[in-house]
Amino acid sequence: MESQQQVNQGLGQIVPAGPIPLPPAGIPSVTGGMEIGVGNELTVKFELEHVFDKMKAVRAFVFDVDGVLTNNDLLITEAGEYLRTMNVRDGQALIWAREAGYPIGIITGGNSEGVKKRFTQHLGISEYYSGVKDKAVAFQSFMQRTSIQFTEICYMGDDLPDISPMRNCALACCPSDAVPEVMAACDYISPIKGGAGCVRDVIEKVMKLQGKWPKY
């Protein structure tokens, strides 16, 4: 019988049938806190397969910035400027996803010119929405501009303003340190914290499942 830790890391050897098994990772929030037992293991297996099906349907990604692509910390300079840190591997995964044909959207409540420059100029992401108060509106705009349906979008957020688009997408994801309300609305909770590679985790799993992850 597997330990609770194994269950929380992705059920060990229980994987859906298919030619491309995924590495262990976080599991849907609906399975959190389950007691060990054959019935519950089957329930968890069913929920995982449901998430894999959703991953297969993804054709586009949309991400929040603070708390997802950053660790939620801000450094404030004497001049009053805000400084953030971002994970290079997250950025590389965004490039690979864009090059594989996935439209990428960035939705943030902030207005940092440095953040905008990184995503639009350095990473080549054209669908960048900043200063957003209602993320559902920006999410709708992304769908209209890319002609992608909500049933084909993976959205990753970490805080309350992200819940609305999460409830209207194919695959709702969050980092391991998201707020409880967001975790409860998610299909997949990455085992990785915000700003530490959770974006890479989600993109890699979706692209591997679809056979689009780059090979070297």
Secondary structure as GFF3:
##gff-version 3
##sequence-region A 1 216
A	DSSP	alpha_helix	4	8	.	.	.	ID=ss1
A	DSSP	three_ten_helix	29	31	.	.	.	ID=ss2
A	DSSP	alpha_helix	38	57	.	.	.	ID=ss3
A	DSSP	beta_strand	60	63	.	.	.	ID=ss4
A	DSSP	beta_strand	75	76	.	.	.	ID=ss5
A	DSSP	beta_strand	82	83	.	.	.	ID=ss6
A	DSSP	alpha_helix	88	99	.	.	.	ID=ss7
A	DSSP	beta_strand	104	107	.	.	.	ID=ss8
A	DSSP	alpha_helix	113	117	.	.	.	ID=ss9
A	DSSP	pi_helix	118	122	.	.	.	ID=ss10
A	DSSP	beta_strand	127	129	.	.	.	ID=ss11
A	DSSP	alpha_helix	135	146	.	.	.	ID=ss12
A	DSSP	three_ten_helix	150	152	.	.	.	ID=ss13
A	DSSP	beta_strand	153	156	.	.	.	ID=ss14
A	DSSP	three_ten_helix	160	162	.	.	.	ID=ss15
A	DSSP	alpha_helix	163	166	.	.	.	ID=ss16
A	DSSP	beta_strand	171	174	.	.	.	ID=ss17
A	DSSP	alpha_helix	180	184	.	.	.	ID=ss18
A	DSSP	beta_strand	188	189	.	.	.	ID=ss19
A	DSSP	alpha_helix	198	209	.	.	.	ID=ss20
###
